[in-house]
Amino acid sequence: MDLIQVIPATLIIILAFTVYTYNRIIGLQNMANTTLANIDTLLQKRFDLVPNLVNTVKAYMKHEQEVLETITRARTEYEHARTIKENAGADEKATRALKTLFAVAESYPDLKANQNFMMLQEELVAIENKLAYARQRYNRTVMIINTLLQKFPTNLVARVFKFQPREYFAVESEQVRSVPGVEMQGGEGR
């Protein structure tokens, strides 16, 4: 093989690799965007259930106003979130508040037997399961994208096309990572 044949073959291989790498990164970016949109849809669906849940619970939990206010504040934070980090923070606060609410609800037998409460609780559990899966899928896709952007030789293509690393959907605060404390107050008269 002479030099005249080697140069075009090498250029074709480089071009094919560049096109393949570019298309792979674009496909993964689109998958991450779609998954993030799915997370946003699920979070919105969860927060849309919150007013119904709060209204159902209010009659039973007059002494747990702080829990209900925490859930409402988390919903407001989510609505004003502009970045993935803010979105994840609001999501975690809401998750903690809902877990606390369901733990406190255990001390209210009438509430636990309320059909509307049970339906809302089941729907929220289903949404939480879907959210957990979507967060994992998003973060797994981000890991693949970020790895491609760092590894040789795909990092050369990424630099040429100015691809940027993606942010993980992660909890930042140690306070948010801690297990919520629930204080049960006795009393039959509630």
C-alpha atoms as a printed R data frame, in Angstrom:
    type eleno elety resid chain resno       x      y      z
1   ATOM     1    CA   MET     A     1   0.000  0.000  0.000
2   ATOM     2    CA   ASP     A     2   1.452  3.308 -0.919
3   ATOM     3    CA   LEU     A     3   1.094  6.661  0.814
4   ATOM     4    CA   ILE     A     4  -1.559  7.846 -1.637
5   ATOM     5    CA   GLN     A     5  -3.916  5.054 -0.503
6   ATOM     6    CA   VAL     A     6  -3.091  5.314  3.220
7   ATOM     7    CA   ILE     A     7  -3.922  9.014  3.591
8   ATOM     8    CA   PRO     A     8  -7.519  8.802  2.218
9   ATOM     9    CA   ALA     A     9  -8.179  5.615  4.206
10  ATOM    10    CA   THR     A    10  -6.946  7.292  7.399
11  ATOM    11    CA   LEU     A    11  -9.078 10.373  6.724
12  ATOM    12    CA   ILE     A    12 -12.146  8.192  6.146
13  ATOM    13    CA   ILE     A    13 -11.522  6.359  9.435
14  ATOM    14    CA   ILE     A    14 -11.087  9.655 11.322
15  ATOM    15    CA   LEU     A    15 -14.219 11.109  9.721
16  ATOM    16    CA   ALA     A    16 -16.248  7.974 10.495
17  ATOM    17    CA   PHE     A    17 -15.033  7.993 14.112
18  ATOM    18    CA   THR     A    18 -15.868 11.703 14.450
19  ATOM    19    CA   VAL     A    19 -19.383 11.245 13.038
20  ATOM    20    CA   TYR     A    20 -20.007  8.169 15.209
21  ATOM    21    CA   THR     A    21 -18.760  9.904 18.379
22  ATOM    22    CA   TYR     A    22 -20.693 13.106 17.662
23  ATOM    23    CA   ASN     A    23 -23.917 11.189 17.024
24  ATOM    24    CA   ARG     A    24 -23.412  9.050 20.139
25  ATOM    25    CA   ILE     A    25 -22.941 12.112 22.358
26  ATOM    26    CA   ILE     A    26 -25.970 13.832 20.790
27  ATOM    27    CA   GLY     A    27 -28.078 10.697 21.350
28  ATOM    28    CA   LEU     A    28 -27.024 10.517 24.988
29  ATOM    29    CA   GLN     A    29 -27.635 14.266 25.473
30  ATOM    30    CA   ASN     A    30 -31.150 13.818 24.086
31  ATOM    31    CA   MET     A    31 -31.739 10.808 26.351
32  ATOM    32    CA   ALA     A    32 -30.602 12.866 29.363
33  ATOM    33    CA   ASN     A    33 -32.876 15.761 28.355
34  ATOM    34    CA   THR     A    34 -35.838 13.427 27.912
35  ATOM    35    CA   THR     A    35 -35.217 11.745 31.253
36  ATOM    36    CA   LEU     A    36 -34.882 15.121 32.968
37  ATOM    37    CA   ALA     A    37 -38.185 16.186 31.403
38  ATOM    38    CA   ASN     A    38 -39.749 12.947 32.695
39  ATOM    39    CA   ILE     A    39 -38.421 13.729 36.188
40  ATOM    40    CA   ASP     A    40 -39.915 17.197 35.937
41  ATOM    41    CA   THR     A    41 -43.275 15.759 34.836
42  ATOM    42    CA   LEU     A    42 -43.297 13.281 37.723
43  ATOM    43    CA   LEU     A    43 -42.332 15.977 40.233
44  ATOM    44    CA   GLN     A    44 -45.094 18.226 38.933
45  ATOM    45    CA   LYS     A    45 -47.568 15.350 39.164
46  ATOM    46    CA   ARG     A    46 -46.446 14.668 42.739
47  ATOM    47    CA   PHE     A    47 -46.729 18.329 43.700
48  ATOM    48    CA   ASP     A    48 -50.164 18.545 42.074
49  ATOM    49    CA   LEU     A    49 -51.305 15.844 44.517
50  ATOM    50    CA   VAL     A    50 -49.974 17.778 47.520
51  ATOM    51    CA   PRO     A    51 -52.926 20.207 47.905
52  ATOM    52    CA   ASN     A    52 -55.365 17.257 47.869
53  ATOM    53    CA   LEU     A    53 -53.237 15.422 50.409
54  ATOM    54    CA   VAL     A    54 -52.922 18.468 52.651
55  ATOM    55    CA   ASN     A    55 -56.684 19.107 52.527
56  ATOM    56    CA   THR     A    56 -57.415 15.472 53.374
57  ATOM    57    CA   VAL     A    57 -54.968 15.485 56.264
58  ATOM    58    CA   LYS     A    58 -55.805 18.927 57.728
59  ATOM    59    CA   ALA     A    59 -58.972 17.767 59.447
60  ATOM    60    CA   TYR     A    60 -57.108 15.005 61.275
61  ATOM    61    CA   MET     A    61 -53.738 16.597 61.952
62  ATOM    62    CA   LYS     A    62 -54.461 19.942 63.521
63  ATOM    63    CA   HIS     A    63 -51.343 19.650 65.701
64  ATOM    64    CA   GLU     A    64 -48.974 18.823 62.828
65  ATOM    65    CA   GLN     A    65 -49.287 22.141 61.016
66  ATOM    66    CA   GLU     A    66 -45.490 22.392 60.674
67  ATOM    67    CA   VAL     A    67 -45.337 19.193 58.590
68  ATOM    68    CA   LEU     A    68 -48.033 20.507 56.263
69  ATOM    69    CA   GLU     A    69 -46.268 23.880 55.942
70  ATOM    70    CA   THR     A    70 -42.966 22.147 55.122
71  ATOM    71    CA   ILE     A    71 -44.632 20.246 52.284
72  ATOM    72    CA   THR     A    72 -46.177 23.449 50.944
73  ATOM    73    CA   ARG     A    73 -42.807 25.298 51.133
74  ATOM    74    CA   ALA     A    74 -41.080 22.465 49.267
75  ATOM    75    CA   ARG     A    75 -43.699 22.688 46.536
76  ATOM    76    CA   THR     A    76 -43.108 26.438 46.223
77  ATOM    77    CA   GLU     A    77 -39.318 25.911 46.055
78  ATOM    78    CA   TYR     A    78 -39.803 23.378 43.274
79  ATOM    79    CA   GLU     A    79 -41.983 25.777 41.292
80  ATOM    80    CA   HIS     A    80 -39.235 28.436 41.491
81  ATOM    81    CA   ALA     A    81 -36.301 26.086 40.805
82  ATOM    82    CA   ARG     A    82 -34.254 27.062 37.748
83  ATOM    83    CA   THR     A    83 -31.305 24.645 37.883
84  ATOM    84    CA   ILE     A    84 -30.943 20.905 38.291
85  ATOM    85    CA   LYS     A    85 -29.371 21.500 41.723
86  ATOM    86    CA   GLU     A    86 -32.308 23.651 42.904
87  ATOM    87    CA   ASN     A    87 -34.763 21.151 41.463
88  ATOM    88    CA   ALA     A    88 -33.030 18.258 43.248
89  ATOM    89    CA   GLY     A    89 -32.984 20.208 46.522
90  ATOM    90    CA   ALA     A    90 -36.707 20.953 46.369
91  ATOM    91    CA   ASP     A    91 -37.368 17.340 45.423
92  ATOM    92    CA   GLU     A    92 -35.435 16.054 48.435
93  ATOM    93    CA   LYS     A    93 -37.169 18.447 50.847
94  ATOM    94    CA   ALA     A    94 -40.558 17.353 49.541
95  ATOM    95    CA   THR     A    95 -39.600 13.689 49.802
96  ATOM    96    CA   ARG     A    96 -38.506 14.149 53.429
97  ATOM    97    CA   ALA     A    97 -41.651 16.101 54.295
98  ATOM    98    CA   LEU     A    98 -43.913 13.479 52.705
99  ATOM    99    CA   LYS     A    99 -42.122 10.666 54.547
100 ATOM   100    CA   THR     A   100 -42.582 12.580 57.790
101 ATOM   101    CA   LEU     A   101 -46.255 13.166 56.980
102 ATOM   102    CA   PHE     A   102 -46.862  9.456 56.369
103 ATOM   103    CA   ALA     A   103 -44.975  8.535 59.536
104 ATOM   104    CA   VAL     A   104 -47.073 10.981 61.590
105 ATOM   105    CA   ALA     A   105 -50.244  9.687 59.894
106 ATOM   106    CA   GLU     A   106 -49.569  6.295 61.492
107 ATOM   107    CA   SER     A   107 -50.764  7.730 64.815
108 ATOM   108    CA   TYR     A   108 -54.155  8.677 63.332
109 ATOM   109    CA   PRO     A   109 -56.194  5.473 62.774
110 ATOM   110    CA   ASP     A   110 -59.148  7.364 61.295
111 ATOM   111    CA   LEU     A   111 -56.880  9.081 58.771
112 ATOM   112    CA   LYS     A   112 -55.221  5.807 57.786
113 ATOM   113    CA   ALA     A   113 -58.691  4.376 57.121
114 ATOM   114    CA   ASN     A   114 -59.765  7.387 55.032
115 ATOM   115    CA   GLN     A   115 -60.292  6.203 51.442
116 ATOM   116    CA   ASN     A   116 -59.116  9.467 49.887
117 ATOM   117    CA   PHE     A   117 -55.933  9.462 51.987
118 ATOM   118    CA   MET     A   118 -55.207  5.842 51.093
119 ATOM   119    CA   MET     A   119 -55.695  6.551 47.378
120 ATOM   120    CA   LEU     A   120 -53.441  9.620 47.487
121 ATOM   121    CA   GLN     A   121 -50.812  7.707 49.446
122 ATOM   122    CA   GLU     A   122 -50.822  4.855 46.904
123 ATOM   123    CA   GLU     A   123 -50.538  7.300 44.016
124 ATOM   124    CA   LEU     A   124 -47.649  9.127 45.711
125 ATOM   125    CA   VAL     A   125 -45.824  5.842 46.360
126 ATOM   126    CA   ALA     A   126 -46.181  4.927 42.675
127 ATOM   127    CA   ILE     A   127 -44.853  8.338 41.622
128 ATOM   128    CA   GLU     A   128 -41.939  8.058 44.082
129 ATOM   129    CA   ASN     A   129 -40.975  4.695 42.575
130 ATOM   130    CA   LYS     A   130 -41.064  6.149 39.061
131 ATOM   131    CA   LEU     A   131 -39.042  9.155 40.237
132 ATOM   132    CA   ALA     A   132 -36.365  6.944 41.770
133 ATOM   133    CA   TYR     A   133 -36.029  5.030 38.502
134 ATOM   134    CA   ALA     A   134 -35.951  8.235 36.413
135 ATOM   135    CA   ARG     A   135 -33.282  9.815 38.667
136 ATOM   136    CA   GLN     A   136 -31.132  6.688 38.343
137 ATOM   137    CA   ARG     A   137 -31.564  6.609 34.570
138 ATOM   138    CA   TYR     A   138 -30.701 10.299 34.250
139 ATOM   139    CA   ASN     A   139 -27.598 10.001 36.424
140 ATOM   140    CA   ARG     A   140 -26.468  6.851 34.584
141 ATOM   141    CA   THR     A   141 -26.815  8.694 31.249
142 ATOM   142    CA   VAL     A   142 -24.940 11.713 32.631
143 ATOM   143    CA   MET     A   143 -22.156  9.403 33.799
144 ATOM   144    CA   ILE     A   144 -21.823  7.938 30.292
145 ATOM   145    CA   ILE     A   145 -21.811 11.408 28.700
146 ATOM   146    CA   ASN     A   146 -19.266 12.790 31.158
147 ATOM   147    CA   THR     A   147 -17.044  9.724 30.728
148 ATOM   148    CA   LEU     A   148 -17.094 10.109 26.941
149 ATOM   149    CA   LEU     A   149 -16.154 13.765 27.313
150 ATOM   150    CA   GLN     A   150 -13.126 12.800 29.399
151 ATOM   151    CA   LYS     A   151 -11.830  9.656 27.673
152 ATOM   152    CA   PHE     A   152  -9.362  9.656 24.822
153 ATOM   153    CA   PRO     A   153  -9.976  9.835 21.844
154 ATOM   154    CA   THR     A   154 -13.672 10.808 22.240
155 ATOM   155    CA   ASN     A   155 -12.606 13.838 24.282
156 ATOM   156    CA   LEU     A   156 -10.978 15.267 21.134
157 ATOM   157    CA   VAL     A   157 -14.287 15.175 19.272
158 ATOM   158    CA   ALA     A   158 -16.096 16.573 22.333
159 ATOM   159    CA   ARG     A   159 -13.685 19.521 22.488
160 ATOM   160    CA   VAL     A   160 -14.067 20.291 18.780
161 ATOM   161    CA   PHE     A   161 -17.858 20.441 19.139
162 ATOM   162    CA   LYS     A   162 -17.696 22.145 22.574
163 ATOM   163    CA   PHE     A   163 -19.725 19.535 24.453
164 ATOM   164    CA   GLN     A   164 -19.918 20.305 28.167
165 ATOM   165    CA   PRO     A   165 -20.209 17.901 31.120
166 ATOM   166    CA   ARG     A   166 -23.685 17.496 32.563
167 ATOM   167    CA   GLU     A   167 -24.746 18.042 36.157
168 ATOM   168    CA   TYR     A   168 -25.990 15.052 38.159
169 ATOM   169    CA   PHE     A   169 -29.402 15.054 39.823
170 ATOM   170    CA   ALA     A   170 -27.942 14.861 43.325
171 ATOM   171    CA   VAL     A   171 -28.522 15.933 46.903
172 ATOM   172    CA   GLU     A   172 -25.945 18.432 48.152
173 ATOM   173    CA   SER     A   173 -26.834 19.172 51.747
174 ATOM   174    CA   GLU     A   174 -25.908 16.896 54.654
175 ATOM   175    CA   GLN     A   175 -29.099 18.079 56.343
176 ATOM   176    CA   VAL     A   176 -31.167 16.761 53.451
177 ATOM   177    CA   ARG     A   177 -29.231 13.466 53.481
178 ATOM   178    CA   SER     A   178 -30.027 12.826 57.144
179 ATOM   179    CA   VAL     A   179 -32.953 10.690 58.252
180 ATOM   180    CA   PRO     A   180 -35.955 12.798 59.269
181 ATOM   181    CA   GLY     A   181 -36.883 12.725 62.928
182 ATOM   182    CA   VAL     A   182 -40.506 12.106 63.762
183 ATOM   183    CA   GLU     A   183 -41.882 12.942 67.165
184 ATOM   184    CA   MET     A   184 -45.066 11.067 67.951
185 ATOM   185    CA   GLN     A   185 -47.390 12.684 70.434
186 ATOM   186    CA   GLY     A   186 -49.875 10.478 72.177
187 ATOM   187    CA   GLY     A   187 -53.478 11.273 72.676
188 ATOM   188    CA   GLU     A   188 -56.750  9.689 71.730
189 ATOM   189    CA   GLY     A   189 -58.626 12.960 71.373
190 ATOM   190    CA   ARG     A   190 -57.238 13.916 67.971
